């Protein structure tokens, strides 16, 4: 049992899991239930954890050889570190997928259908003969279906009975914006991806084009939300500030050649992305709870300001990290 718990902990990758839960919380808040314990802190985490572990297990099984190059010293890859066998990992993935599916259908058939599609996507993304992760731009477009569409719809449909036009517009904005973030993950894995012939967007189109497309997605995703919120609102003003931080980071990333510095810059850009998600969640939750507009604006400004500060701190750490790890 202890070994299983350790393995589960390894497969729940905190940065990615936090993003998925944040998107689910936005879905719940969009349904007007962001300030309630159920379903956000009851069935939603169980469904998402099961689905996510299923996905990470299949990804580790499919990418074992590549991970031995790209992530040789990573503790979060049990096949690489020797903390698990393929058989153990496969059993865990199957059990996690079953938990997610059974819990989803226990909530309602709509959530069950979403999770069924999500589990099929996990399989198609990582395993042959389809293996979408090897298919460049197609993988970039479809991966947010798991990281954005699935958690958003799980949160939304666990809280209300359907999806309206406003819900779809918000989903589209989040989806497009996330493509801008997911494009950057290929910078870290370029060595192994190139060796094993993965046709990632970065390898096919290069650094500059990848950064330009990422910037376009950041802008387009944020502009989509203008259909939902007044352009003069605190949410849109602070969203513009956070996007400006991301664009600044992408401009520097396009000219960077040091691999360590690349990851520091990408980490700083990720802070802007988290901030954007948190301010949207805060706005939806406060609005549905009837907070005064002046208080909402103060909270949004404070939250956005803290993430702009985190971006600046992360970016300023670049020089210190380079002194410690120059290569």
Secondary structure, 3 states (H helix, E strand, C coil): CHHHHHHHHHHCCHHHHHHHHHHHHHHHHHCCCCCCCCCCCCHHHHHHHHHHHHHHHHHHHHCHHHHHHHCCCCCCCHHHHCCCCHHHHHHHHHHHHHHHHHHHHHHCHHHHHHHHHHHHHHHHHHCCCCCHHHCCHHHHHHHHHHHHHHHHHHHHHCCCCCCCHHHHHHHHHHHHHHHHHHHHHHHCCHHHHHHCCCCCHHHHHHHHHHHHHHHHHHHHHHHHHHHCCCCCCHHHHHHHHHHHHHHHHHHHHHHCCCHHHHHHHHHHHHHHHHHHHHHHHHHHHHHHCCCCHHHHHHHHHHHHHHHHHHHHHHHHHHHHHHHHCCC
